[in-house]
Amino acid sequence: YHVNLVGVEMEEDGIRLDLLEQALKDAKKAKLIYLIPNFQNPTGRTMSWEKRKAVYALAQKYNAVILEDNPYGDLRFAGEDIPAIKALDTDGRVIYTGTFSKILAPGLRVGYVSAAEPIIQKIIVCKQVADVHTNIWAQVLCERFLATQNIEQHLAGLQKIYRHKCNLMLEGMEQHFSRKITWTKPEGGLFIWATLPQGSDMMGFCKRAVSEYKIAVVPGTAFSIQENDPSDSFRLNFSTPTDEQIVRGIEILGNMTRELLDK
């Protein structure tokens, strides 16, 4: 469909409203506002309730649909829950989606959607054209889990694990990273977003981490809308590595940051 993707900068509490409105004005016929309000990938940031209401108001003003993607919302391990943008939806313009892949197993590519009936009908047609339907075996596993297990207890267990892993990584960064680096402190999800000083060789840092120490971090450019957009940031994931790998990996990365920035 030759979609024109436009990136909008973020602040600590979510998308910049002034730049979002400018993008909606410039596009004239903007169709969709795509958002991950909870523990956003890659930054780990959470959109405030005030901004959620403001984004919905902008969508109404410019007649745009919001795709509210919430794969990480059940993984909150700090702070207070914030209602979904979908909770504000009085005119059927919010498509809310979630997934079991982040709370059961990554290989279970089973998701769900809540949207107005006309939108659901279009999604069904697109789904049928793409792959007919989602893997039934995986759907049965998800249904059986929900029917036989205590989902709230399960989520509480995940939250405890990720709280520990996130805090372990943050403590290591506080201990070992150069003071010239900043990073987010997420209240849930899987990611920490670290930022080198402006103009640093971020790609060189990421390549060296992999080639010399076998530590993979994701360069910020991987999340850019335009191929040549600059970035001084990189994403860390605390969900996969063991505690020992987190401690050792962050110590190595910290030493690299000091070598790069504290000469």
N, C-alpha and C positions, 0 to 999 in steps of 0.2 A: 504493500500500500504506500510505499515511499514516505513513511512517517518522518516528520521533522522532529527529532529529539532535541530538547533544550534543557540543559542542566541549570539548576537553581541552587545557589550557595546556601549553606546552613549556618545556624548559630547554635549555641549550646542547648537551647530549648527547641530546636527544630528549624524548619525551613524559614528563610528570610521572606517575610510577607511582602515587603516592598518590591523585591526582585521577582517574586512570584506574580504579583499583580502586573508588573511591567511586562513579564513574559506573556501573560494572558492578553494584555493589550496588543503587544507586538504581533502575536500570532493571529489575532482577529477571529479565527475560527478554531480556537484550541479545543480539542476533544477530550483530553484525559489528563488528570493530575495524578501521577503515581507517587505513592508515599509508603514508607515503612515507619509508622509513628513510634513503635516500641523497639528500643535497642537496635537502632537502624544499622543495616549493613552498608558500609563498613565501619561507621564511626562509633556505634554503640550508644548513640544519643537517643533521648526520648523527647518527643514533642509534648509541650505543655498543653494543658486543657484550654488555656486562653488561645493558643495558636490553632488548636484543632477547631475551635469555634470560628476563628477568623478565616481559616482555609475553607471551611464549609460555606461561609458567607461569600467568599470570593468565587467559589464554584457556582453558587446561585447567581451572583452578579454577572458572570461571564458565560453562564450556561454550559459549564463543563462537568464531566463525570469524574468522580474521585475513585481511584483504585486503591483501597486501603489494604495493603499486604501485611499480614500479622503472623509471620512464621515463628517469631520468638516471644510473643506476648505471654505465654504460659511459663516462661523461664525467668520471671521476675524474682530476684532474691534480695532486693533492698528497696526502700522507698515505698510509696503508696501507689496502688493501681489507679490508672487514669481511664475513664470511659473511652470507648472506641468512637471514632468519628461517625461510624454507622449509627450510634445511639442518637445522633442529631438528625438523622435522615428522615425528613418529612415529605420529600418529593421524589424518592427513588433514584437519586443520583450517586449513591455510594455503593460500590461493589466491594464487599468485604471477603477476604480470602484467608484461609489458614491451612495448616498441613500437619500430618502425623510424622513427617520425616524428622522433625527436630525433637519430638518427645517420645517416640518409640524406637525408630531405627532409620538411619539415613537412606537405606535401600528401599524403604517403604514409601514409594512415590505416590502417596495418596493425599489428596487435598480436598478442600470443601469451599463452597462459595455461597454467600448470601447476597442476593440482588433482586431488583424488581423483575417481575415475570417476563416482560418483553426482552430484557437483557439476558435472562437465563435461557430463553428460547434461542437467542442468537449464539450463546455460548455452546449449547447442545449441538447446533449445526456445525460450528467450527470444530468441536471436539470429534464429532463423527467423521469429519473430513480428514482430521489430523491422524487419529489412531483408533477410531471406532469407540473405544471405551478404556477406562483405567483397568489395569491388571486386577482381575477378580480375586485371585488368590490373596493378593495384598489387602484388598478390601475386606475379605473374610477375616484375615488376621486382625485387622483394626477393629472390626465389629466384635470379634470374640474377646479381644482385650477389654474393650469398653463394657461388654456385657458381664464379664467375670471378674474384673479387677476393680479396685478402688482407685479411680483416676486421680482424685485429689491427693490421696496418699502417695501415689506414684510421682505426681508433679512436685510434691513437697520434698521427696527424696532427690529428684533432679536438681531442684533449687538449692538444696544443701550442698550437693556436689559442686555445682557451678559457683556458688558463693565462695566456697573454699578455694577452688582453682583460680578464680578471678582475684581474690585477695592475695593469694600466694604470688601471682604474677605481678600485681601492683606493688606488693612489698618488695619484690626483687627489683623492679624498675626504680622504685624510690631509693633503694640501696646502691644500685650499680649504674644507672643511667646518668649521662651528662645532665647538668642542671639547665643546659641550653635546649633540652628537648621538653616538649609538653605532651600530655596524653590525656585521654578521656578516662573517666571513672564510671563505668556503666552500672546501672541498677539491675541489669539482667542481660539475657542473651548470651552471645558467644565471643564477642569481639572487643578489643581495645585498639584505639586509633592513636598512633604516635606520630608526632610532627617534628621534623628537623627544622633548624633555622632556615629562613627563606634563602633560596639559592644554593642549598647544600646538594651534594651529589647523592640523591636518594637512590637512584638506580644502581649506582656503584656500590652503595652500602648493601642493598638487597642482594646483588650478585655476589659480593664477597661473602656474605653470610652463608649463601648456599654453596659456593664453590670451595671455600676454605673450611667451613665448619658444619656443613650439612644441616643448616638451620634455615627453614623456609618461612619467610614473611612475604606478604603480598604487597607489591608496590602500589601506591595510591593511583598511579596512572591506569591501573587495571579497571578502575571504577569510573573513569572519565567518559563523558558523552562524546567529546571530540578526541580523535586519536592523539593529537599533539598538545592537548591541554597539560600545562605543567602541574606538578604536584611535589610537595616536600614531605608527604606523609606515607606511612605504611601501616598495614593491618596485622595485628597479632590475634591469634586464636587460642583461647585457653581451654577449649573443650576436649580436644583430642589428646594432647601430650599428657604423660604421667606427671605426678608431682616432681619426681626426680628430674625429668626432662625440662619441666618449667624452670626449676631452680637453676639447673646448669645452663640451659639455653639463654635465659635472661642475663645470667652473669656474663656469658660470652658476648651477647649483643651489647650489654652495658659497657664492656671493655672496648668494643668497637666504637661506640658512640663517643667515649672519652678520647680515644685515639684520633677520631675524625674531627672533634670539635674543641677539645680542651688543650690543644698544642700551645 
